[in-house]
């Protein structure tokens, strides 16, 4: 995809976010866009960066680490890890990510916390912002903790000195009405577990449903194909 196409697509997505926020009587500045760059080459990320984008989402731990190394000159880039994370890959994410959206077990929280604390690349006292992924719809093909186990995992994150609990994340179904129900359920779970004060971020909404997510309260939307084109 050409530079002008990525820039134009970014402008279109930002306009969608702005209009959706206004329609929901929200401040558009409350919503941040994560450009999902998984499988995309570093050149495409550079082109999005030149168009003003700073937050990028990666799904695979080693791909994230490699891209972070290749794009180390982009000093204010912010890498969000948004894919399923296995404990044996936590070391890559601990080194390269700025935010992790997909903590889904106490064991992963402990491993990630240990790896972040030991990483020599981090400044002293750094705490990795993390979100807990919830499989709200209990869909067998998706990752995430169950709503019933959420409290225990939130507590596990809170116990890790190198982690900073920031919010909740979910992957919605493709059907828009089903997605709305999932988003609303995630908002209810936040209310049950400390509200905005404890869990300020809600990572939900993608290319096809970001308007619905914003209407429900999303603060982070993860958009790939509408920016970079299909894989």
N, C-alpha and C positions, 0 to 999 in steps of 0.2 A: 504494500500500500504506500502511496506517495506521501511526502511530508504534508502537502496541502490537504490531502484526504484525512490524515490523522488529525491535523489541526481543525479542519472543518467538523469532523466527527466529535472531537472534544467540545467544540463550541456548541454543537447541537445538544450534546448530553448535558452540558452545564445549563443550557437554556431550559431543558426539560426539568432539571432539578430546581431551578429558580421558579419556574411556573408552578410546579407541584407544591413547593413550599408556600408560595403565596396563596394557592388554592386551599391549603390546609391551615392558613393563618399562622404560619411559622416564619421565623427569620431564616432566609436561605443560608446565612453564614453558619447556622447550626449543623448543616449537613455537609459532610466532606466526601469527595469522590475518590475512590480507589480505582485506578486503571489496572485491570487484570491483564497482566502481561505474560502469563504462563504460555510456554511454547513459542513466544514471539522473540525475534532476534534482538540483541542489544541495540541495533540501529533503529528499530521501531520505537524502543523505549527512549532513545535519545531524541527522536523526532517529537514524541509526546512531551518530553521534558522541555524542548525548545518552544513548544506551544504553551508552556506554563504549568504543565502537570508535575506534581511532586510526589504524590502517593501512588505506589505501585504494588499490586498484589501478585504473589507467586504461590503456586500449589505444591511444588516439589522441592524438598529441602536442598538437594544437591544442585538443582538448577538455580535456586535462589543464591546459594553460596557462590556459584560460578559467575552469575550476572553481577552480584555485588562486587566481586573482584574486578570484573571487566569494566564496570562503570564507577569505579572508586573516585574518579575525578569529578563526578556530579555530587558535590559535597552536601547539598541540602536535600538529596533524594531520601525518601522514607519508604522502607520496605516493609510490607505487611504480609505475613505468612497466613494464607487462608485455606490451605489444603489439609488433609488428614495427616497428622504427625505421629509417627511411630517413635517410641522412646529411644530406639537405637539411632534415630536420625536427629535427635534433639540437639546434638553438638553442632550441627551445621546451622540450624536455625538460631541457636544461642549466639553464634558468632555474627551472623549476617542480618538478622531481622531487627527491626525497630519495634514492631508490634506483632503479637501472635493472637490470632482469632480463634484457634481451634483446640484449646485445651479441653479434654473431654474425660479425664480420669485423674484421680489423686496420684496415681503412679506417674503419669506424665507431668503433672505439676511438680512433683518432687524432682524428677530427672531434669526437667527444664530449669528449675530453680538452681539445682546443683551446677549445671553446665554454665548458666549465666554467671553465677558467682565466681567460677573458676576461670572465666574467659579473660585472657590478657588484653584483648582489644577494647574492653569496656573501661570507662572511667570509674574510679573508685566511688562506690556508693550507688552505681547505676541499678535501677530496678526496671525490669522488662515489663511494659504494659501488656496485659493479657486479657483476652475475653474467653469465656467458657462457651463452647458450642453445645447447643441443645437440639436434640432430635425431637422436636415438638410433635411432629406427626407420627412418630414411631414407625418411620418408613425403613424397612429392613435393608434397603440398598444404600442408606445414608448413615454417616457417622454422627457422633454426638452423644452426650449423656441423656438419660431419660429425665423428665421433669422431677420424678421422685428422688433421684440421686443428686440433683443439682445442688442442694444445700451442702452436702458433704464435700463436693468438689470446690465450691466457692470457699469453704472453710480451709480446704487443703491449700488453695492458692494464697489465702491470707496468711498462712503459716510460713510461707517461703519468703525470707528476707530479700531475695533478689528478684521477686516478682511483685507486680503492682496490679491488683484486680481493677479492671476498667469497665467490664460490661458483659453482654451476652451476644451470641451470634447464632444464626440459624440458616439452613438451606431450605427454601420453600418448594412446594410442588409447582408444576408448570401452570396448572389451572389458576386463574387470577383470583377467583372467589375462595378456592382452597388456600391459596397463598395468603389472602387477607386474614383468614381464620388463624393461620399459623403465626402471622405477625402479631395479631391481637393477643394470641396466647403467650407469645414471648413478652409482650408488654405486661401482661398479668403476672407472669413469673418474676419479672423485675420488681413489680410492686410487692410481691410476697417475700422477696429476699433482700429488702433494704431500700428499694426505690432508687431514684436518681442519685441520691447522695452516695450510695455504695456502688451503683452500677450505672454510671452516666452514659455509657455508649451502648447503642443497639446497632449491630452490624447485620443488616438485612436489606434485601432488594438488589436486583441485577438488571440487565439490559431490558428485559421484557416487563418487569413489574416494579420498577423503581418508584413510579408515581404512587402505587398502592402502599409500598413500604414507607414512603415519606408521609403519606396521610396517616399512617399508623404510628409514626414516631421515630423512624430510622434516623440515626446520626451518621452512619457510614454506609454508603452504597457501593457495591462491587460490580463494575461494568467492564466487560471485556469486548465482546463481539461488536457492540455499537461504537466502539472506539477503533479497534484494530482490525475489524472484519472477522469472519468465521475462520476457525482453525483449518 
